[in-house]
Amino acid sequence: MYPLFVEMMWRFARGAHHAAGLVVPLSISYHRGAQVVACRRAMSDAGGEWRCAFFDREPHALFGEDVKTRSAILFHRSASVDAEPGSKAVVYSSPLMKWTSRSRHRLFDSITFTRIGEYDLADGIPKLEGDRQAQAASGLKRRSGWLCELWTRASTCRLAEAFEPVSQPRVFVGSTAYNFLNVFRPHKLPAIGPEPLSENPVLALEFRNEADACVVFSILNSRLVFWWWHVQSDGFHVPRWFLASIPFGRTAFAESQRTALANLGERFWNCNRDYPVLSLNRGRRSIAYRPFQCEAVRDQIDGVLLDAASLDQEFGAELRAFVRNTVVVDDADRRRVARGGGFQY
């Protein structure tokens, strides 16, 4: 129902000195359903100015601990009297914000808005912080070719199946994530105890050859893709459409870059596979592989991707800061800093 209320924002608040604000689900930014896509397109066509603030649900939530939901606040101001009739809306967005109960009182004072450049709202409202991120997002959106060109089949399977031997090269991706995307290769099941494995499905990507699998493994473990996931999605679910539309297709790389990514992917997995994160939830074991064990290799992966996408190599420093801020959230919370301090972000 909420797209109908968004429409009322520009129908009720007309004229040069009118404004409206509305709290809506975070899905306004990424959902691909026909009604939400049409709503975003109509927001652009309505003209005026939109400011979109995006809020995660962890560690704290917009409405406190009693209502755990991912939310957005939309602000709309009507076009000024001298605006050209029929002009598209000017759109500003925030990053996907996280905060703790300690920093909650600073939440609204800390919101920053970044003007979105050449970006079709029908595709989503990107969550951005600063002009450098806006330029990078526009550059990635202009690219042609998608990651799905590199695999031959994508299907879901149970976690236990990911540890069964098969001849086809595969890469597995967890269906949810938070501080990192859970990406791993087939290998021996680690010692996990007597509990059964989780029934939550994982996505299995199959490839023509091992080199393509290693290239995709590198790409999915990059900080660039982790940041792009926050820009495009909800910071929790890892939908298949997002993975398929990552803008690095079969023709994205020179041969030397492809070879480098394949070698880096192999090195990264050899470094990372012996450090699984085991968790127990409702009597079932989950297994994840966080990509913080070999940060030097991750630096090199980001460097290749930034070069292939014609993005400034200095953006790599921003990506490292983004990962650290996403994981730690609140530098004033000693426990969170200690938990994040073990990794060179």
C-alpha positions as CSV (number, residue, x, y, z in Angstrom):
1,M,0.0,0.0,0.0
2,Y,2.8,2.5,0.8
3,P,3.5,3.6,-2.8
4,L,0.0,5.1,-2.8
5,F,0.9,7.3,0.2
6,V,4.2,8.3,-1.5
7,E,2.1,9.6,-4.4
8,M,0.1,11.7,-2.0
9,M,3.2,13.5,-1.0
10,W,3.4,15.4,-4.2
11,R,-0.4,15.5,-4.8
12,F,-1.2,17.1,-1.5
13,A,2.0,19.3,-1.2
14,R,1.9,21.4,-4.3
15,G,3.3,24.9,-5.0
16,A,6.6,26.6,-4.3
17,H,6.5,26.5,-0.5
18,H,5.1,23.1,0.3
19,A,6.9,20.0,1.7
20,A,6.1,16.5,2.9
21,G,7.8,13.7,4.8
22,L,7.0,10.1,5.1
23,V,8.5,7.0,6.8
24,V,8.3,4.0,4.5
25,P,10.0,0.6,4.2
26,L,13.6,0.4,3.0
27,S,12.3,-1.5,0.0
28,I,11.4,1.8,-1.7
29,S,15.1,1.9,-2.6
30,Y,15.6,-1.5,-4.2
31,H,12.4,-3.5,-4.7
32,R,11.9,-4.7,-8.2
33,G,8.2,-5.2,-8.1
34,A,6.2,-3.4,-10.8
35,Q,4.4,-1.1,-8.4
36,V,7.5,0.0,-6.5
37,V,9.4,0.5,-9.8
38,A,6.5,2.6,-11.1
39,C,6.5,4.6,-7.8
40,R,10.2,5.5,-8.1
41,R,9.7,6.5,-11.7
42,A,6.7,8.7,-10.7
43,M,8.9,10.3,-7.9
44,S,11.3,11.4,-10.6
45,D,8.6,12.7,-12.9
46,A,7.0,14.6,-10.0
47,G,9.8,17.1,-10.1
48,G,10.9,19.2,-7.1
49,E,13.5,17.8,-4.7
50,W,13.6,14.4,-2.9
51,R,15.9,13.7,0.1
52,C,15.9,10.0,1.0
53,A,17.4,8.8,4.3
54,F,18.0,5.1,4.8
55,F,18.2,3.2,8.1
56,D,19.3,-0.3,8.9
57,R,17.7,-2.4,11.8
58,E,20.9,-3.5,13.5
59,P,22.5,-2.8,16.0
60,H,19.7,-0.4,16.7
61,A,16.5,0.4,14.8
62,L,14.8,3.6,13.8
63,F,11.8,2.9,16.2
64,G,13.9,1.4,18.9
65,E,14.2,-2.2,20.0
66,D,10.5,-2.9,19.9
67,V,10.1,-2.4,16.1
68,K,13.0,-4.0,14.3
69,T,12.6,-3.0,10.7
70,R,14.7,-1.4,7.9
71,S,13.2,1.9,7.1
72,A,13.5,5.0,4.9
73,I,12.4,8.6,5.4
74,L,11.4,10.4,2.3
75,F,11.3,14.2,2.2
76,H,9.8,16.0,-0.8
77,R,9.8,19.7,-1.6
78,S,7.8,21.1,-4.5
79,A,9.6,22.7,-7.4
80,S,10.4,26.4,-7.1
81,V,8.4,28.9,-9.1
82,D,11.2,29.4,-11.6
83,A,11.7,25.6,-12.3
84,E,11.1,24.5,-15.8
85,P,7.7,22.7,-16.3
86,G,8.1,19.0,-16.5
87,S,11.7,19.0,-15.2
88,K,12.8,15.8,-13.4
89,A,13.2,15.8,-9.6
90,V,16.6,16.5,-8.0
91,V,17.3,13.5,-5.8
92,Y,19.6,13.3,-2.7
93,S,20.3,10.2,-0.7
94,S,22.0,9.0,2.4
95,P,24.1,5.9,3.0
96,L,22.5,2.9,4.8
97,M,22.9,4.2,8.3
98,K,23.7,2.0,11.4
99,W,24.1,3.2,15.0
100,T,24.0,1.9,18.5
101,S,21.9,2.9,21.5
102,R,24.9,4.9,22.7
103,S,25.0,7.0,19.5
104,R,21.2,7.1,18.9
105,H,20.9,10.7,20.2
106,R,23.3,11.9,17.4
107,L,21.5,10.0,14.6
108,F,19.5,12.7,12.9
109,D,22.2,15.3,13.4
110,S,24.7,13.0,11.6
111,I,22.6,12.4,8.4
112,T,24.4,13.6,5.3
113,F,22.7,13.7,1.8
114,T,24.5,13.3,-1.5
115,R,23.1,14.4,-4.8
116,I,22.6,11.5,-7.1
117,G,24.0,12.0,-10.6
118,E,23.0,10.2,-13.8
119,Y,20.9,7.4,-12.2
120,D,17.5,6.1,-13.3
121,L,15.3,5.9,-10.2
122,A,13.3,3.1,-11.8
123,D,16.4,0.9,-11.2
124,G,16.5,1.9,-7.5
125,I,17.6,4.8,-5.2
126,P,21.3,4.3,-4.5
127,K,22.5,4.7,-0.9
128,L,25.5,7.0,-1.1
129,E,27.8,9.1,1.1
130,G,29.8,11.8,-0.7
131,D,30.6,12.8,-4.2
132,R,33.3,10.2,-4.7
133,Q,30.7,7.4,-4.0
134,A,28.2,9.1,-6.3
135,Q,30.8,9.3,-9.1
136,A,31.7,5.6,-8.6
137,A,28.1,4.5,-8.6
138,S,27.4,6.4,-11.8
139,G,30.4,4.9,-13.4
140,L,29.4,1.3,-12.5
141,K,25.8,1.9,-13.7
142,R,27.1,3.0,-17.1
143,R,28.9,-0.3,-17.6
144,S,27.6,-3.0,-19.9
145,G,28.1,-6.7,-19.2
146,W,27.0,-8.6,-16.0
147,L,28.6,-11.1,-13.7
148,C,26.0,-13.7,-14.7
149,E,27.8,-14.0,-18.1
150,L,30.6,-15.9,-16.3
151,W,28.6,-18.8,-14.9
152,T,26.6,-21.5,-16.7
153,R,24.0,-22.2,-14.0
154,A,22.7,-20.7,-10.8
155,S,20.6,-22.8,-8.4
156,T,19.9,-23.1,-4.7
157,C,21.0,-26.0,-2.6
158,R,21.2,-27.0,1.1
159,L,24.4,-26.1,3.0
160,A,25.3,-29.8,3.4
161,E,25.3,-30.2,-0.4
162,A,28.0,-27.5,-0.7
163,F,30.5,-29.9,1.0
164,E,29.7,-32.9,-1.3
165,P,32.4,-33.6,-4.0
166,V,31.4,-32.7,-7.6
167,S,33.4,-32.4,-10.8
168,Q,31.9,-29.0,-11.9
169,P,33.7,-25.9,-10.6
170,R,31.3,-24.1,-8.2
171,V,31.1,-21.0,-5.9
172,F,28.6,-20.8,-3.1
173,V,27.0,-17.6,-1.8
174,G,25.0,-17.3,1.4
175,S,21.4,-16.0,1.0
176,T,21.9,-13.4,3.8
177,A,24.9,-11.3,5.0
178,Y,25.8,-8.5,7.3
179,N,29.4,-7.6,7.9
180,F,30.6,-9.6,4.9
181,L,29.2,-11.6,2.0
182,N,29.5,-15.3,2.8
183,V,31.3,-16.7,-0.3
184,F,33.1,-20.0,-0.3
185,R,34.3,-22.9,-2.5
186,P,33.7,-26.7,-2.3
187,H,36.0,-28.3,0.3
188,K,36.0,-30.7,3.2
189,L,33.4,-30.1,5.9
190,P,35.0,-28.6,9.0
191,A,34.6,-30.2,12.4
192,I,31.3,-28.7,13.7
193,G,30.1,-31.0,16.4
194,P,27.0,-33.3,16.5
195,E,24.4,-30.7,15.5
196,P,22.8,-30.8,12.0
197,L,23.6,-28.2,9.5
198,S,21.3,-25.3,8.8
199,E,18.5,-25.8,6.3
200,N,18.8,-22.3,4.9
201,P,19.6,-22.5,1.2
202,V,22.8,-21.2,-0.4
203,L,23.2,-20.2,-4.0
204,A,25.4,-22.5,-6.1
205,L,27.1,-21.0,-9.1
206,E,28.5,-23.4,-11.7
207,F,31.2,-22.6,-14.2
208,R,32.8,-23.9,-17.4
209,N,36.2,-24.0,-15.9
210,E,38.1,-23.4,-12.7
211,A,39.6,-20.0,-13.9
212,D,36.1,-18.5,-14.3
213,A,35.1,-19.8,-10.8
214,C,38.2,-18.2,-9.3
215,V,37.6,-14.9,-11.1
216,V,34.0,-14.7,-9.7
217,F,35.2,-15.8,-6.3
218,S,37.6,-12.8,-6.3
219,I,35.0,-10.4,-7.4
220,L,32.4,-11.4,-4.8
221,N,35.0,-11.1,-2.0
222,S,36.0,-7.6,-3.0
223,R,35.3,-4.6,-0.9
224,L,33.9,-2.9,-4.0
225,V,31.2,-5.5,-4.3
226,F,30.4,-5.4,-0.6
227,W,30.0,-1.6,-0.9
228,W,27.9,-2.0,-4.1
229,W,25.7,-4.5,-2.3
230,H,24.8,-1.8,0.3
231,V,24.3,0.8,-2.5
232,Q,21.9,-1.5,-4.4
233,S,20.2,-3.8,-1.8
234,D,19.1,-3.8,1.8
235,G,22.4,-4.7,3.6
236,F,21.0,-8.1,4.7
237,H,19.5,-10.3,1.9
238,V,21.8,-11.3,-1.0
239,P,19.3,-11.6,-3.9
240,R,20.2,-13.5,-7.0
241,W,19.3,-10.4,-9.2
242,F,22.0,-8.4,-7.4
243,L,24.7,-11.0,-8.0
244,A,23.7,-11.4,-11.6
245,S,23.8,-7.7,-12.3
246,I,27.2,-6.9,-10.8
247,P,28.7,-4.9,-13.7
248,F,31.7,-7.1,-14.5
249,G,30.9,-9.4,-17.4
250,R,32.9,-11.7,-19.7
251,T,34.4,-8.8,-21.6
252,A,35.1,-6.6,-18.6
253,F,38.8,-7.5,-18.2
254,A,41.9,-7.6,-20.3
255,E,43.6,-11.0,-20.4
256,S,46.2,-10.0,-17.8
257,Q,43.4,-8.8,-15.4
258,R,41.5,-12.0,-15.8
259,T,44.6,-14.0,-15.1
260,A,45.4,-11.9,-12.1
261,L,41.9,-12.3,-10.6
262,A,42.0,-16.0,-11.1
263,N,45.3,-16.3,-9.3
264,L,44.1,-13.9,-6.5
265,G,40.9,-15.9,-6.1
266,E,42.9,-19.1,-5.6
267,R,45.2,-17.5,-3.2
268,F,42.4,-15.9,-1.3
269,W,40.5,-19.2,-0.8
270,N,43.7,-21.0,0.2
271,C,44.2,-18.3,2.9
272,N,40.6,-18.1,4.0
273,R,39.2,-21.7,4.0
274,D,40.8,-22.7,7.3
275,Y,39.0,-20.0,9.3
276,P,35.3,-20.8,9.2
277,V,32.9,-19.0,11.5
278,L,30.6,-21.5,13.2
279,S,27.3,-20.5,14.7
280,L,24.5,-22.4,16.4
281,N,20.9,-21.2,16.0
282,R,17.9,-23.3,17.1
283,G,19.9,-26.4,17.3
284,R,21.4,-26.1,13.8
285,R,25.0,-25.2,12.7
286,S,25.8,-22.5,10.2
287,I,29.1,-22.0,8.5
288,A,30.4,-18.7,7.1
289,Y,33.8,-17.5,5.8
290,R,34.6,-13.9,6.5
291,P,37.0,-12.3,4.1
292,F,39.2,-10.5,6.7
293,Q,42.0,-13.1,6.9
294,C,44.0,-12.0,3.9
295,E,43.5,-8.3,3.4
296,A,46.6,-7.8,1.3
297,V,45.1,-10.1,-1.4
298,R,41.8,-8.2,-1.0
299,D,43.6,-5.0,-1.7
300,Q,45.0,-6.4,-5.0
301,I,41.5,-7.6,-6.0
302,D,40.0,-4.2,-5.4
303,G,42.9,-2.7,-7.4
304,V,42.2,-4.9,-10.5
305,L,38.4,-4.1,-10.3
306,L,38.9,-0.4,-10.0
307,D,41.3,-0.4,-12.9
308,A,38.9,-2.5,-15.0
309,A,36.0,-0.1,-14.2
310,S,38.1,3.0,-14.9
311,L,37.6,4.1,-11.3
312,D,40.1,6.1,-9.3
313,Q,42.5,3.9,-7.4
314,E,42.1,6.3,-4.4
315,F,38.6,5.0,-4.1
316,G,40.2,1.9,-2.6
317,A,40.9,3.8,0.6
318,E,37.3,4.9,0.8
319,L,36.2,1.2,0.4
320,R,38.5,0.2,3.3
321,A,37.0,2.9,5.5
322,F,33.5,1.9,4.5
323,V,34.1,-1.7,5.5
324,R,35.5,-0.7,8.9
325,N,32.7,1.8,9.6
326,T,30.1,-0.8,8.6
327,V,31.6,-3.5,10.9
328,V,32.5,-1.3,13.9
329,V,29.5,1.1,13.6
330,D,30.3,3.1,16.8
331,D,33.9,4.0,17.7
332,A,32.8,5.0,21.2
333,D,31.7,1.5,21.9
334,R,34.8,-0.3,23.1
335,R,33.4,-3.8,22.6
336,R,32.6,-3.1,19.0
337,V,36.0,-1.5,18.4
338,A,37.7,-4.5,20.0
339,R,35.7,-6.9,17.9
340,G,36.6,-5.0,14.7
341,G,40.2,-4.2,15.7
342,G,41.5,-7.7,14.9
343,F,41.3,-7.0,11.1
344,Q,43.2,-4.5,9.0
345,Y,40.2,-2.9,7.2
